Amino acid sequence: MLKQYLKRKRAKDNLMKCFRQGGIFLKYHRNERDYRLFPKIVNVGFEEEYTVYHFKLLTGINPDVMHKNHFVFRQVFGENVDIEKEPDDKSVTLKVYKKGLPSFVTFDFHSLNETMKNYDIPIVMGIDQGNQMNVFDLKKFHHVQITGVTNTGKSVYLKTILTSLCLYFPPNELNLYLGDMKRTELTLFKNLLHTKKTVTNIRDLETMLLELMQEVDKRYELMEQYEVSHMDDVNKIIEKSLPYVICMIDEFGLCAESKEVLKLVQDLTSIARAANVYLFLSLQRADSTVISGIAKNNLGVKISFKQSSNINARVAGVEGVEELKLSDKGRAIMDVGSSIKKIQTPFITTEQVKSLIKPYIQSRPTIPEIQEEVNDPLQADEIFGVVSTDE
């Protein structure tokens, strides 16, 4: 009994140390003396894999202080900590794990599928420090920013997300619009039945984003017509439901010089979520020349792999990623609606992707086949949109 009491007291003392060093308290002055009011520690529990702390912030303490001072909890408790804030902006759960993350997680859709069933638009995260597979609901958090230095796992993670989504949703329930600025990763999915468009340059990306904006406008017209505020409500009324739409852009940083692309992305992140249209932006550094403050505020999920400095980590909006190791491939810190977790993302090879999505690949006629079918030059002009002249 005494041993348990002392164990609990040491745990609370360590948490109070975090509050003091992180400035997580309220100050007040009374009778010529300064006082500090700390968050209320509700409970401390000891599980087999971790110690869990529940506490409540006092009214007047900005809940963002937890995000800004995440490093303090790591300094006191070690690297293996997760912090999760509840929607009331007061209740906080801190988990301190006994073990670190696995160094490698294989992609296994059969096991992923069971977890994904609990969400409307399930986005695979990976294994956390409690050895649990994590998934978040894109419908709840809307848009996603993924950052990190090159060769740390961003592109592999994008392929993991796309592969799992295409295996989970039939083509009539999910449409993909892909911007592959590197021309090497997302083009694997260009012939999928789910994929409506794949572009590899800024000019075509601008056209694709304009098309998405037109789709959003069309859906808002339907919402206005049926006097509802979300596309889900429209789908309950119309005969044929309109699918979810996901636009994923890899190496979005290469678009920094296109003001039109940046403006379209800002507009889409502001209004598209009610239309069931969602954006993923993947880039190395999310500075203001690429993602405006308005757009960044609309990105409900911020995921970062290794960053080269604490400055870049702050720009990414995910503290602590500068401390990740380059050798830890696929390791990221994910801020999902202010729930901050260190995650080992599943690894998938290009060969695995091709094999898994093969049943959903649509056959396209080759150029020779088209030429054989079109023998009349005038007919060819009509098909390819070329206007003949007599000049």
C-alpha positions in Angstrom: 0.0 0.0 0.0 2.8 2.4 1.0 4.8 1.4 -2.1 1.8 2.2 -4.4 1.3 5.6 -2.6 4.9 6.6 -3.1 4.8 5.5 -6.7 1.7 7.7 -7.3 3.3 10.6 -5.4 6.5 10.4 -7.6 4.3 10.4 -10.7 2.4 13.4 -9.6 5.6 15.3 -8.6 7.0 14.7 -12.1 3.7 16.1 -13.7 3.9 19.1 -11.4 7.4 19.7 -12.5 6.2 19.8 -16.1 3.5 22.4 -15.1 6.1 24.6 -13.4 8.8 24.4 -16.1 6.3 24.8 -18.9 4.5 27.7 -17.4 1.2 25.8 -17.4 -0.4 27.7 -14.6 -2.3 30.9 -13.7 -0.7 33.7 -11.8 -2.4 36.0 -9.3 -1.3 38.6 -6.8 -2.9 38.9 -3.3 -1.8 40.5 -0.1 1.5 41.6 -1.7 2.3 38.0 -2.6 2.4 36.1 -5.9 0.6 32.8 -6.3 0.4 30.2 -9.0 -2.6 27.9 -9.7 -1.8 24.7 -11.4 -4.0 22.3 -13.5 -6.0 19.8 -11.4 -4.6 16.3 -11.5 -7.7 14.1 -11.7 -6.1 10.6 -11.8 -2.9 8.7 -12.3 -3.1 5.1 -13.6 -0.5 2.4 -14.1 -1.0 0.1 -17.0 1.2 -2.7 -18.2 2.5 -0.7 -21.2 2.2 2.8 -19.9 1.4 5.3 -17.1 -1.6 7.5 -17.9 -2.3 10.9 -16.3 -5.6 12.7 -16.5 -5.7 16.4 -15.6 -7.8 19.5 -16.2 -6.6 22.9 -17.3 -8.0 25.8 -15.3 -10.3 28.3 -17.0 -8.0 31.0 -18.4 -5.1 28.7 -19.4 -4.8 28.6 -23.2 -5.0 24.9 -24.3 -2.4 25.6 -27.0 0.2 25.7 -24.2 0.1 21.9 -24.2 1.2 21.9 -27.8 3.9 24.6 -27.4 5.4 22.8 -24.3 5.3 19.3 -25.6 9.1 19.3 -25.3 8.9 19.8 -21.6 7.0 16.6 -21.1 9.6 14.8 -23.2 12.4 16.3 -21.1 10.8 15.1 -17.9 9.3 11.8 -18.9 11.4 10.8 -21.9 10.7 10.5 -25.6 7.8 8.0 -25.4 5.0 10.4 -24.5 1.6 11.1 -26.1 -0.6 14.1 -25.2 -4.3 14.2 -26.1 -6.7 17.1 -25.5 -10.4 16.6 -25.2 -12.9 18.7 -27.2 -13.8 20.8 -24.0 -10.3 22.4 -24.3 -9.7 21.6 -20.6 -9.4 17.8 -20.1 -6.0 16.4 -21.1 -4.7 12.8 -21.2 -0.9 12.2 -21.0 0.5 8.7 -21.6 4.0 7.8 -20.8 5.0 4.6 -22.5 7.6 2.1 -21.2 8.7 1.1 -24.7 9.6 2.9 -27.8 8.1 2.5 -31.3 8.9 -0.5 -33.5 11.5 0.3 -36.1 9.5 -1.2 -38.9 5.8 -1.8 -39.6 4.6 -3.8 -42.7 1.5 -2.9 -44.7 -1.2 -5.4 -44.0 -4.6 -4.4 -45.3 -6.4 -7.3 -43.7 -5.6 -6.1 -40.2 -6.0 -2.4 -41.2 -9.5 -3.0 -42.6 -10.9 -4.0 -39.2 -9.7 -0.7 -37.7 -10.8 1.4 -40.7 -14.4 0.2 -40.4 -15.0 2.4 -37.4 -14.5 5.7 -39.4 -16.3 7.5 -42.3 -13.2 8.3 -44.2 -10.4 6.3 -42.5 -6.9 7.5 -43.0 -4.2 5.1 -41.8 -1.7 6.5 -39.4 0.4 3.6 -38.1 1.5 2.0 -34.9 1.8 4.1 -31.7 4.0 3.6 -28.7 1.3 1.4 -27.1 1.7 -1.0 -30.1 -1.8 0.0 -31.3 -2.8 0.7 -34.9 -4.1 4.3 -35.3 -6.6 5.6 -37.8 -8.2 9.1 -38.0 -11.4 10.2 -39.7 -10.7 12.7 -42.5 -14.3 13.8 -42.4 -13.8 15.1 -38.9 -10.5 16.9 -39.5 -11.0 17.8 -43.2 -7.5 18.6 -44.7 -4.0 17.3 -44.1 -0.5 18.8 -44.3 2.5 16.3 -44.5 6.0 17.7 -44.1 9.6 16.4 -43.6 13.0 16.4 -45.2 13.6 14.2 -48.2 14.0 10.4 -47.9 12.3 10.1 -44.5 9.1 8.4 -45.7 6.6 11.0 -46.9 6.1 9.5 -50.4 5.9 5.9 -49.0 3.3 7.1 -46.5 1.2 8.7 -49.3 1.2 5.4 -51.2 0.1 3.7 -48.0 -2.8 6.0 -47.6 -3.9 5.8 -51.2 -3.6 2.0 -51.4 -5.6 1.5 -48.2 -8.3 3.9 -49.4 -8.6 2.3 -52.8 -9.0 -1.2 -51.3 -11.5 0.1 -48.8 -13.8 2.2 -51.0 -15.3 1.1 -54.3 -14.7 3.5 -57.2 -18.2 4.9 -57.1 -17.7 6.1 -53.5 -14.3 7.7 -53.8 -12.7 10.0 -56.5 -9.0 10.8 -56.6 -7.3 13.9 -58.1 -3.6 13.5 -57.9 -0.8 16.0 -58.4 2.6 14.3 -58.7 5.1 17.1 -59.0 8.0 14.6 -58.7 6.5 12.4 -61.5 7.6 9.3 -59.7 5.2 8.3 -56.9 1.5 9.0 -57.4 1.5 8.1 -61.1 1.3 4.5 -59.9 -2.4 5.3 -59.3 -3.2 7.2 -62.5 -5.0 4.3 -64.1 -7.1 3.4 -61.1 -10.9 3.3 -61.5 -11.0 5.7 -58.6 -8.6 8.2 -60.2 -10.3 11.0 -62.2 -7.1 13.0 -63.0 -3.4 12.9 -62.5 -1.1 15.8 -63.3 2.6 16.3 -63.2 3.2 20.0 -63.8 2.0 23.3 -62.4 0.0 24.4 -65.4 -2.1 21.2 -65.4 -2.4 21.3 -61.6 -4.0 24.8 -61.9 -6.5 23.3 -64.3 -7.2 20.4 -62.0 -7.8 22.7 -59.0 -10.2 24.8 -61.1 -12.1 21.7 -62.0 -12.3 20.8 -58.3 -13.5 24.3 -57.5 -16.3 23.8 -60.1 -17.2 20.5 -58.5 -17.4 22.2 -55.1 -19.6 24.9 -56.6 -21.9 22.3 -58.1 -22.2 20.6 -54.8 -23.0 23.8 -53.0 -25.7 24.5 -55.5 -27.3 21.2 -54.6 -27.0 22.0 -50.9 -28.7 25.3 -51.6 -31.4 23.6 -53.7 -32.3 21.1 -50.9 -31.7 23.7 -48.1 -29.1 21.7 -46.2 -25.6 22.6 -45.0 -23.6 19.4 -45.9 -23.2 17.1 -48.8 -24.1 14.1 -46.6 -27.6 15.5 -46.3 -27.9 15.9 -50.1 -26.8 12.3 -50.6 -29.7 11.2 -48.4 -32.1 12.8 -50.8 -30.8 12.3 -54.3 -31.0 9.0 -56.1 -27.3 8.6 -56.8 -24.9 9.7 -54.0 -21.9 11.8 -55.0 -18.6 10.3 -54.0 -16.0 11.6 -51.6 -13.3 13.5 -53.4 -9.6 13.5 -52.3 -7.0 15.7 -53.9 -3.5 14.7 -53.0 -0.5 16.9 -54.1 3.1 15.5 -53.6 6.0 18.0 -53.4 3.6 21.0 -53.2 6.5 23.2 -52.4 7.3 23.3 -56.1 4.2 25.3 -56.6 5.4 28.3 -54.6 5.7 30.6 -57.7 2.2 30.0 -58.9 0.0 32.5 -57.2 -3.1 31.0 -58.8 -2.4 27.5 -57.5 -1.8 28.9 -54.0 -5.0 30.9 -54.1 -7.0 28.0 -55.3 -5.6 25.8 -52.5 -6.5 28.4 -49.9 -10.0 28.7 -51.3 -10.5 24.9 -51.4 -9.3 24.4 -47.8 -11.7 27.1 -46.7 -14.9 25.9 -48.3 -14.5 22.4 -49.7 -15.0 20.3 -46.6 -18.8 20.7 -46.5 -18.9 19.4 -50.1 -16.9 16.2 -49.1 -13.8 17.4 -50.9 -10.6 17.1 -49.0 -6.9 18.1 -49.7 -3.6 16.5 -48.8 -0.5 18.7 -49.2 2.9 17.0 -49.0 6.0 19.1 -49.0 9.4 19.5 -47.3 8.8 22.8 -45.5 5.5 24.5 -45.0 6.5 28.1 -44.9 4.3 31.1 -45.7 5.6 31.3 -49.3 3.8 28.0 -50.0 0.9 27.7 -47.6 -0.8 30.9 -46.5 -1.8 31.4 -42.9 -5.5 31.0 -43.8 -4.8 27.7 -45.5 -2.6 26.4 -42.7 -5.4 27.1 -40.1 -7.7 25.0 -42.3 -5.4 22.0 -42.2 -6.9 20.0 -39.3 -4.1 17.4 -39.4 -0.4 18.2 -39.4 1.9 15.3 -39.9 5.7 15.7 -40.0 8.6 13.3 -40.5 12.1 14.4 -39.6 12.8 18.2 -39.8 16.3 19.6 -40.0 15.8 22.2 -37.2 13.5 23.4 -34.5 12.6 26.4 -36.7 11.4 24.1 -39.5 9.5 22.0 -36.9 7.7 25.2 -35.7 6.9 26.1 -39.3 5.5 22.6 -39.8 3.4 23.1 -36.6 4.7 19.9 -35.1 7.1 20.3 -32.2 9.8 17.7 -31.6 10.2 16.4 -35.2 13.7 17.9 -35.3 14.7 15.3 -32.8 13.7 12.4 -34.9 16.6 10.5 -36.5 17.2 10.3 -40.3 17.7 6.6 -39.8 14.2 6.2 -38.4 12.5 5.8 -41.8 8.7 6.2 -41.7 8.6 7.7 -38.2 6.5 10.8 -37.8 4.8 12.9 -35.2 1.1 13.5 -35.9 -1.0 16.3 -34.6 -4.6 15.2 -35.3 -7.0 17.7 -33.8 -4.5 18.6 -31.0 -3.9 14.9 -30.2 -0.2 14.5 -30.6 1.3 11.1 -31.2 4.6 9.6 -32.4 3.8 7.0 -35.0 5.7 4.4 -37.1 3.9 4.5 -40.4 3.4 1.2 -42.4 5.9 0.5 -45.2 4.8 -0.6 -48.6 6.9 -1.3 -51.7 6.0 -0.3 -55.2 5.6 -3.9 -56.1 3.1 -4.4 -53.3 1.1 -1.4 -54.5 1.0 -2.6 -58.1 -0.1 -6.1 -56.9 -2.8 -4.9 -54.5 -4.4 -2.3 -56.8 -4.2 -4.4 -59.9 -7.9 -5.5 -59.8 -8.9 -1.9 -59.9 -6.8 -0.8 -62.8 -8.7 0.2 -65.9 -7.3 -0.8 -69.3 -6.6 2.0 -71.6 -6.1 1.6 -75.4 -2.5 2.1 -76.6 -1.6 4.7 -79.1 -1.1 2.1 -82.0 -4.6 0.7 -81.2 -6.1 4.2 -81.5 -4.3 4.8 -84.8 -5.6 1.5 -86.2 -9.1 2.4 -85.3 -8.9 5.9 -86.9 -8.0 5.6 -90.6 -9.8 8.6 -91.9 -7.8 11.8 -91.3 -11.1 13.8 -91.0 -12.4 11.4 -88.4 -9.1 11.6 -86.5 -9.4 15.4 -86.4 -12.8 15.1 -84.9 -11.7 12.6 -82.2 -8.6 14.5 -81.2 -10.3 17.9 -81.3 -8.2 19.3 -84.2 -9.8 21.7 -86.7 -8.7 21.3 -90.3 -8.1 24.3 -92.5 -7.7 24.8 -96.2 -4.8 27.3 -95.9 
